[in-house]
Amino acid sequence: MRIGCLQFAAQVGELDHNIALADGLLSLSSPQNLDLLVLPELAFTGYNFKSLHAIAPFLEPTTSGPSTDWARATAHKLNCTVVVGYPETVDVSAKWPTSPEYYNSAVAVSPSGATLANYRKSFLYYTDETWALEGPDGFFGGEFKGLGNVAMGICMDLNPYKFEAAWSAWEFAYHIIHVEARVAIVSMAWNTREEAESYAQHPKEPDMETLAYWVARLEPLVRREEEGEIIVVLANRTGVEGDAVYAGTSTVLGIEGGEVRLYGVLGRGVEELLVVDTAKGPLGKLVSATAAAAERSESVESSLSPGLDESEREGNTGWESSAETSVSPGKSVSPPH
């Protein structure tokens, strides 16, 4: 399967500029034979809106605004499925009188231009709560032609609900298993705690704190005993919007048999199209810090099982790259979003 993640630094409210930036990056890379292209959360409008008033001019009708139009044109051009995040306004005239409905959504479009899914974010981050409603239907699960069963989430969906649910609820990870997804797609605008100045010093390096956290939130996939690899596509954005510094590090993982395979990852500050071909094998594997330490000390029989005990889940979500992998391990502190 050939998968693309388009990572770029959108700016709030600069719709035309952001679309032109995405088009330019695609033209520069000239991707061939993609099966799936995934863009970030609120890809073309920017993310860091502080109120409904601020985002209102950029709300798009359900599956028919500029973001969906771009997805259809690009899906046709590249002959692949395209997923794009956008701010949705719902036509509620049929059930008037009622309150307006706005959602943080992601549309999936087939190569023929058909709408495969319109997923509405279930778990809202603080920024979302200023303007959006929770998606009423839960995480998406369904079949996409050529991809098989697919699960879809958006950014905060990977976290515990409202940061209040138990860590071990693993809501989105268990959803992936429940719908027997072959591919899990997550559009993101995931930020980092680091200051913009320090974060920008090493733009080509992935943020391993963030990557470690994402993997830790997928632990049920690692523990599952069923055969068959699950591909996880984590398409994040980069750049700075006001007080928000985004983590980049868009990643494609394959999880099976206790292993987390790293097919590709971008740097934290890179604007680029990541293209991976899962048929060609991974760059390497990620192992938990606990397992890596055990392997080094030769104190256990197997060091490849990345499970964390209850005490480690809250205080250490650390994962490291194996010797095969070219990325560098970092600290193990969970990011805010």
C-alpha positions as a printed Julia matrix, in Angstrom:
337×3 Matrix{Float64}:
   0.0     0.0     0.0
   1.37    3.41   -0.98
   0.42    6.11    1.49
   1.07    9.84    1.49
   0.93   12.3     4.41
   1.04   15.96    3.39
   2.6    17.95    6.23
   2.68   21.74    6.0
   2.36   24.93    8.04
  -1.11   26.3     7.36
  -1.97   29.76    8.69
  -5.25   30.67   10.35
  -7.75   32.06    7.88
  -5.37   32.04    4.9
  -7.43   29.6     2.82
  -6.09   30.44   -0.64
  -2.5    30.57    0.58
  -2.83   27.23    2.36
  -4.35   25.5    -0.66
  -1.62   26.92   -2.9
   0.99   25.67   -0.44
  -0.46   22.16   -0.5
  -0.65   22.18   -4.29
   2.94   23.34   -4.53
   4.22   20.59   -2.25
   2.34   17.96   -4.24
   3.66   19.32   -7.54
   7.18   19.31   -6.17
   6.98   15.66   -5.14
   4.91   14.38   -8.11
   3.65   11.28   -6.25
   2.92    8.2    -8.33
   0.54    5.31   -7.67
  -0.7     6.45   -4.28
  -3.51    4.47   -2.68
  -4.18    6.99    0.07
  -3.34   10.65    0.72
  -4.05   12.14    4.16
  -3.93   15.82    5.12
  -4.01   17.36    8.6
  -6.93   18.47   10.73
  -8.56   21.7     9.46
  -5.95   21.51    6.74
  -6.74   24.63    4.71
  -8.39   26.94    7.23
  -5.76   26.64    9.93
  -6.59   25.36   13.39
  -6.04   27.85   16.19
  -9.33   29.77   16.11
 -10.31   31.19   19.5
 -14.07   31.53   19.0
 -17.03   30.71   16.79
 -16.97   34.32   15.6
 -13.38   33.89   14.43
 -13.93   30.65   12.5
 -17.41   31.52   11.15
 -16.2    32.98    7.81
 -14.34   29.75    7.09
 -17.02   27.18    7.92
 -17.79   24.92    4.96
 -21.06   23.18    4.02
 -21.09   19.44    4.6
 -18.85   17.77    1.98
 -19.31   20.63   -0.48
 -16.91   23.43    0.43
 -13.4    24.33   -0.77
 -11.7    21.53    1.19
 -13.95   18.84   -0.27
 -13.65   20.35   -3.74
  -9.86   20.16   -3.4
 -10.08   16.58   -2.16
 -12.2    15.55   -5.15
  -9.93   17.23   -7.67
  -6.81   15.76   -6.09
  -8.32   12.29   -5.73
  -9.16   12.35   -9.44
  -5.74   13.67  -10.41
  -3.78   11.17   -8.31
  -6.3     8.32   -8.65
  -6.3     7.68   -4.92
  -8.44    8.11   -1.82
  -7.96   11.53   -0.2
  -8.75   12.55    3.4
  -8.87   16.24    4.4
  -9.87   17.91    7.65
 -12.27   20.89    7.5
 -14.66   22.96    9.69
 -18.2    21.86    8.9
 -21.47   23.75    9.11
 -24.6    21.61    8.82
 -27.76   22.57    6.95
 -30.37   22.22    9.7
 -33.26   23.77    7.76
 -35.09   20.43    7.53
 -35.41   20.26   11.31
 -35.94   23.93   12.04
 -36.33   25.35   14.65
 -33.11   24.03   16.1
 -29.68   25.23   17.07
 -26.96   25.47   14.41
 -24.49   22.63   14.2
 -20.77   23.01   13.6
 -18.22   20.2    13.65
 -14.49   19.64   13.32
 -14.69   17.12   10.49
 -12.69   15.09    8.0
 -13.97   14.08    4.58
 -12.76   11.02    2.69
 -13.16   11.02   -1.09
 -12.68    8.16   -3.56
 -10.74    8.42   -6.85
 -14.09    8.8    -8.62
 -15.03   11.74   -6.41
 -17.57    9.89   -4.28
 -17.79   10.78   -0.6
 -16.68    7.73    1.37
 -17.02    9.25    4.82
 -17.68   12.52    6.6
 -16.35   11.96   10.08
 -17.08   14.44   12.9
 -14.51   14.64   15.69
 -15.74   12.85   18.8
 -13.3    14.04   21.48
 -12.89   17.82   21.43
  -9.74   19.64   22.45
 -10.09   22.92   24.35
  -9.73   24.95   21.14
 -12.49   22.94   19.46
 -14.86   23.52   22.36
 -14.99   27.24   21.57
 -16.96   26.57   18.38
 -17.66   22.89   17.61
 -20.01   20.19   18.85
 -18.95   16.64   19.61
 -19.62   14.29   16.73
 -22.78   12.38   17.67
 -21.96    9.1    15.95
 -18.66    8.07   17.54
 -15.48    7.17   15.7
 -15.81    6.16   12.05
 -15.53    2.59   10.88
 -16.31    1.37    7.37
 -14.94   -0.14    4.2
 -13.09    1.86    1.55
 -12.59    0.19   -1.81
  -8.96   -0.78   -2.24
  -8.11   -0.16    1.42
 -10.4    -2.58    3.24
 -11.9    -1.77    6.62
 -10.91    1.71    7.76
 -11.13    3.52   11.1
 -10.99    7.32   11.21
 -10.27    9.72   14.03
  -9.1    13.3    14.45
  -6.24   14.3    16.75
  -7.75   14.5    20.27
  -9.66   11.28   19.55
  -6.39    9.52   20.32
  -6.39   10.9    23.88
  -8.51    9.87   26.86
 -11.9    11.58   26.65
 -11.57   15.18   27.91
  -8.27   14.08   29.51
 -10.53   12.72   32.25
 -11.14    9.11   31.2
  -8.84    6.38   32.45
  -5.62    6.07   30.48
  -6.4     2.38   29.98
  -9.78    3.1    28.37
  -7.87    3.44   25.07
 -11.11    4.43   23.35
  -9.85    4.93   19.8
  -7.45    1.99   19.87
 -10.2    -0.37   20.95
 -12.44    1.07   18.23
  -9.82    0.16   15.62
  -9.87   -3.41   16.88
 -13.66   -3.54   17.17
 -14.26   -2.54   13.54
 -11.46   -4.88   12.39
  -9.76   -2.0    10.61
  -6.91   -2.73    8.27
  -6.04    0.97    8.14
  -6.52    3.63   10.83
  -6.41    7.24    9.63
  -5.86   10.15   12.01
  -5.79   13.75   10.74
  -4.08   15.94   13.31
  -3.14   19.43   14.47
  -1.13   18.1    17.41
   0.93   20.62   19.29
   3.99   20.45   21.5
   4.91   21.97   24.84
   8.21   23.26   23.5
   8.72   26.93   22.73
   8.75   27.85   19.04
  12.35   29.07   19.1
  13.81   25.9    20.6
  11.53   23.65   18.6
  12.63   25.2    15.31
  16.31   24.5    15.92
  16.07   20.94   14.61
  13.27   20.95   12.0
  14.34   17.72   10.31
  14.27   15.7    13.53
  11.02   13.95   14.47
   9.56   14.82   17.86
  10.11   11.49   19.56
   8.2    12.59   22.67
   5.12   12.97   20.53
   5.68    9.78   18.56
   6.2     7.83   21.79
   2.92    9.16   23.13
   0.98    8.25   20.0
   2.31    4.7    20.14
   1.48    4.42   23.83
  -2.11    5.39   23.05
  -2.26    2.49   20.58
  -1.17   -0.13   23.1
  -4.2    -2.44   22.63
  -3.14   -2.86   18.99
   0.3    -3.93   20.12
  -1.14   -6.4    22.61
  -3.69   -7.95   20.27
  -3.16  -11.59   19.39
  -5.04  -11.67   16.09
  -2.96  -11.99   12.95
  -2.79   -9.23   10.37
  -0.96   -5.92   10.31
  -2.85   -2.73   11.11
  -1.51    0.33    9.3
  -1.83    3.56   11.31
  -1.54    6.85    9.42
  -0.86    9.87   11.65
  -0.97   12.99    9.45
   0.02   16.04   11.48
   0.76   19.64   10.59
   3.76   21.78   11.46
   4.42   25.46   12.05
   3.24   28.05   14.56
  -0.16   29.74   14.96
  -0.14   32.3    17.74
   0.52   30.4    20.95
   0.28   26.98   19.27
   3.46   25.21   18.13
   2.7    22.09   16.1
   4.66   18.88   16.44
   4.91   17.74   12.82
   6.34   14.2    12.89
   3.72   12.75   10.5
   4.13    9.01   10.68
   3.01    5.74    9.11
   3.17    2.73   11.44
   2.42   -0.96   11.04
   1.4    -2.87   14.17
   1.29   -6.66   14.39
   2.41   -9.42   16.72
   3.73   -7.11   19.42
   5.83   -5.14   16.95
   5.51   -1.5    15.95
   7.02   -1.03   12.5
   8.03    2.43   11.39
   7.43    2.83    7.66
   8.15    6.52    7.54
   8.29    9.71    9.61
   8.83   13.4     8.88
  10.74   15.93   10.92
   8.98   18.27   13.3
   9.4    21.36   11.12
   9.42   19.9     7.62
   6.88   20.91    4.97
   6.84   17.89    2.71
   4.89   14.95    1.33
   5.81   11.76    3.15
   5.34    8.75    0.86
   5.72    5.2     2.11
   5.21    1.83    0.46
   4.32   -0.77    3.05
   5.15   -3.54    0.58
   8.81   -2.54    0.75
   9.13   -3.1     4.47
   9.71   -0.7     7.38
  12.62    1.59    8.14
  12.87   -0.17   11.47
  10.93   -0.92   14.62
   9.97    0.95   17.75
  10.26   -0.75   21.13
   9.21    0.46   24.56
  11.91    1.99   26.73
  11.19   -0.74   29.27
  11.72   -3.47   26.7
  14.84   -1.84   25.32
  16.38   -1.65   28.79
  15.52   -5.29   29.39
  17.14   -6.27   26.13
  20.31   -4.38   26.95
  20.58   -6.0    30.36
  19.58   -9.43   29.01
  17.4    -9.85   32.08
  14.32  -11.14   30.25
  13.73  -13.69   27.51
  12.04  -11.3    25.09
  12.32   -7.53   24.87
   9.96   -6.92   21.97
   6.69   -6.79   23.93
   6.02   -3.08   24.5
   3.37   -3.39   27.23
   3.55   -0.94   30.12
   2.44   -1.76   33.62
  -0.04    0.44   35.47
   2.63    2.56   37.15
   4.38    3.22   33.85
   1.27    4.26   31.92
   0.95    7.63   33.61
   4.6     8.41   34.18
   6.49    6.82   31.29
   5.06    6.42   27.84
   8.54    6.09   26.41
   9.34    4.27   23.21
  12.66    4.1    21.42
  13.75    3.37   17.89
  15.54    0.08   17.39
  19.03   -0.03   15.95
  17.54   -0.5    12.5
  15.78    2.85   12.59
  17.34    6.15   11.58
  15.31    8.39   13.89
  16.59    9.44   17.28
  14.82    8.62   20.54
  13.73   11.46   22.76
  12.16   12.03   26.13
   8.96   10.29   27.16
   6.57   13.02   28.22
   3.07   13.07   26.77
   2.26   16.19   24.72
  -0.82   18.27   25.48
  -2.79   17.51   22.3
